[in-house]
Amino acid sequence: MEGVTAIDTPPPAPERGLWSSLWEAIKGSHQDYTTGNLNRAILLLAVPMVLEMVLESLFAVVDVFWVGRLGANAVATVGLTESLLSLVFAVGIGLSLSTTAMVARRIGERDPQGGAVAGVQAILLGLATSIAIGIPCFIYAPQLLRLMGAPEEIVATGGGYARIALGGSGAILMLFLNNAIFRGAGDAAIAMRLLWVSNIINLILDPCLIFGLGPFPRLGVTGAALATFTGRSIGVAYQFYRLLRGTERIRILTRQVRVNFSVLWRLVRVSLTGILQFAIAHTSWIGLVRIVSVFGAAALAGYTIAIRIVVFLILPSWGLSNAAATLVGQNLGANKPERAEQAVWRTGFYNMLFLGSVGVFFILMAEPIARLFTQDPAVVPLAATCLRIVSYGNIGYAYGMVMMQAFNGAGDTVTPTVVNFFGFWLLEIPLAYWLAIPMRLHSNGVYIAIVIAECSIAGASAVLFKRGKWKTQRI
């Protein structure tokens, strides 16, 4: 029979030492994640997913590291554009959530061909969405910057950056989406290696295109966007190659590249609330940027630098959260809901240990860390203050993101959407405005509101997760 046959359950893997397990996780594991030692399953999935997210966060950090040498206006350009890009991230992550959940459920049911069909529908949906978003964003990028409150000097400096970053946002979306297929199948190491390809290209091209090194033109802040777009696009091309070539867990065949309306509709149904879930979260960040921009370019640059640094460490925690999502999906598919629940609580605890340690480090070393990205005496103290305040909420972030991804991995995207609505729109934005302007805490009020909202979301998510309704979700 053509295609990938059903996966037989392998015998339990013998216990191995930590270092051999780490090496196995990086090179790619053949482990069945629905059986055997749960700690080992978390390790094998989480290590490549954490490294994948570290590499993803490098895109943001490398850009701001070099752009910081161009001045506060260039950094503010990146901050405003990234706030708009957060809507693209919301769409990409929303589609990815449903893709991971559906592929993982089919793999847990020992139906890899069903997983491949789900992956094809996700790709078709992603390509159509990329075109619908990219073309108007490319045309109206400068106007979007003005809408965000950017003064004309920032629009003049960053118009080209915004056109490439927003117009080429389809590369971001497809990179997320294709890696979601690999993650759902349990091929986390492949997703990680794909990000290596993209990041190596970005690391090389960024200084070359920004400063005009060697034969490259000096493009300033526009060069950062072009370098990132090039790296991501080549990564997407490599993803398609690997999906068509196939792995032992999943392979897309040419006869499967067609619209399957039944699967596509289920994917759209789950994706819509997934997109709304992250649109709520990311539009709240746009609201926060709008409030911070009231206090000037230095405040906005400090906020941008600090949040980039925070994201650099929080994205690896998303790797742990993605591991929880895959474990939930596959174990529900294998009819093992109690194992799925146990995996989530353990992953949340490990995430808390990691992010709690990072928070302590940031609180103690905020100013030296900020100085790595800018030497502007007006920006450094503002960035350090933001980094310090936001880090007080790290334990809340740790549990919150794992719980949210657990719901998503089960295919229940409605619960985290409702939690986000109350936490971000009804709590965070009004609280940030009230603390920053009427209470005269300025940008510090925004940072305090972030901590309060995120910890509230974590608490609500844990209570709802414990009720267990997600265990009966069908996808």
HELIX and SHEET records of a PDB file:
HELIX    1   1 LEU A   18  LYS A   27  1                                  10    
HELIX    2   2 LEU A   38  VAL A   67  1                                  30    
HELIX    3   3 GLY A   68  LEU A   70  5                                   3    
HELIX    4   4 ALA A   72  GLY A  108  1                                  37    
HELIX    5   5 PRO A  112  ILE A  139  1                                  28    
HELIX    6   6 ALA A  141  LEU A  147  1                                   7    
HELIX    7   7 GLU A  152  GLY A  167  1                                  16    
HELIX    8   8 SER A  169  ALA A  185  1                                  17    
HELIX    9   9 ALA A  188  PHE A  211  1                                  24    
HELIX   10  10 VAL A  221  ARG A  245  1                                  25    
HELIX   11  11 THR A  254  GLN A  256  5                                   3    
HELIX   12  12 PHE A  261  SER A  293  1                                  33    
HELIX   13  13 ALA A  297  GLY A  333  1                                  37    
HELIX   14  14 PRO A  337  ARG A  371  1                                  35    
HELIX   15  15 VAL A  380  SER A  391  1                                  12    
HELIX   16  16 ASN A  394  GLY A  409  1                                  16    
HELIX   17  17 VAL A  414  ASN A  420  1                                   7    
HELIX   18  18 PHE A  421  GLU A  428  3                                   8    
HELIX   19  19 ILE A  429  ALA A  436  1                                   8    
HELIX   20  20 SER A  443  ARG A  467  1                                  25    
HELIX   21  21 LYS A  469  THR A  472  5                                   4    
END                                                                             
